């Protein structure tokens, strides 16, 4: 099945939901899910305010299991952030540096290729996003991607947020379509979907002034999808947004998915606390993270995959999120800068066996996938030799 889905999953979901016993106040929502009717704004707000988080998680888990069984997906990837030099200064960003900053950096193409060569024998995806470099236009990125594809033809290039695409197009005096077309022809395989933040321009004016507008984010992804470039989509929550903002954000993504079917995965992640950057942020608790994962699964009926982004959530919360509707845990990562400068303490050195352990501990089966969810192999960890038992010494 496409995207790793179970055969006849919607019919199976309908049966499972109708067999269950649900509180009266949830019956309308359950009926909609059983009939594949999208939840509306009021449904989403109700779920965010509903007191029984375990029941919401249970409902999301039923939807996930109907669609994917007990499978949870991961891939073998590396993150290489090509530069932290950025012409913007978003309030929530701990990664960005001005060009004259002591710790500003830019990886030239040869340096990028050398860095990737350290991982290329055992990864099949490179994930690259970075700052808006004031001099890197289309020629830089087409050369970078062409060289990467030539040197490592087995490595899928997942790169560039919507605002990076917009920046490259402006620097190069090209349309968004022409920019994406040239990037695709040089080797770009997909967009990671970062930078959506909250798709409300009043919120964006406060937390990321100068970035693309909500409509521009959606239009850039619409254009990518029309060119055959699959993308993920994201949501940053726990800054200054309201519950309604979160639900409307999901609805806007869902509406675009109805048009294009180009979103592979939704990746919600909470703002990581740093009083010096956005002191007015409301921050998200662990239970709120689980609630957002569960509601994402229920609201986004047409986006197949919901990711527990381990680099942001950490291993423990990610493991729990797999029981609240998430079906993907991202990848091995190996190195990463943006989330860790923001405060993430998630380990960077996980191999496949360690990722598989997180998945197995959640009661699921680890499935190694490729970037575009078209290849799936169950991962069976290598057998660990039994420990020798030594007889305890006695006092005799």
Buried (B, 14 or more C-beta within 10 A) or exposed (E): EEBBBBEEBBEBBBEBBEEEEBEEEBEBBBBBBBEEEBBBEEBBBBBBEBEEBEBBBBBBBBBBBBBBBBBBBBBBBBBBBBBBBBBBEBBBBBBBBEBEEEEBBBBEBEEBBEBBEEBBEEBBBBBBBBBBBEEBBBEBBBEBBBBBBEEBEEBBBBBBBBBBBBBBBEBBEBEBBBBBBBBBEBBBBBBBBBBBBBBBEEBBEBBBEEBBEBEBBBBBBBBBBEBEBBBBBBBBBBBBBBBBBBBBBBBBBBEBBEEBBBBBBBBBBBBBBBEEBBEEBBEBEBEBBBBBBBBBBBBBBBBBBBBBBBBBBBBEBBBBBBBBBBBBBBBBBBBBBBBBBBEBEBEBEBEBEEBBBBBBEBEBBBBBBBBBBEEBEEBEBEEEEEEEEEEEEEEE
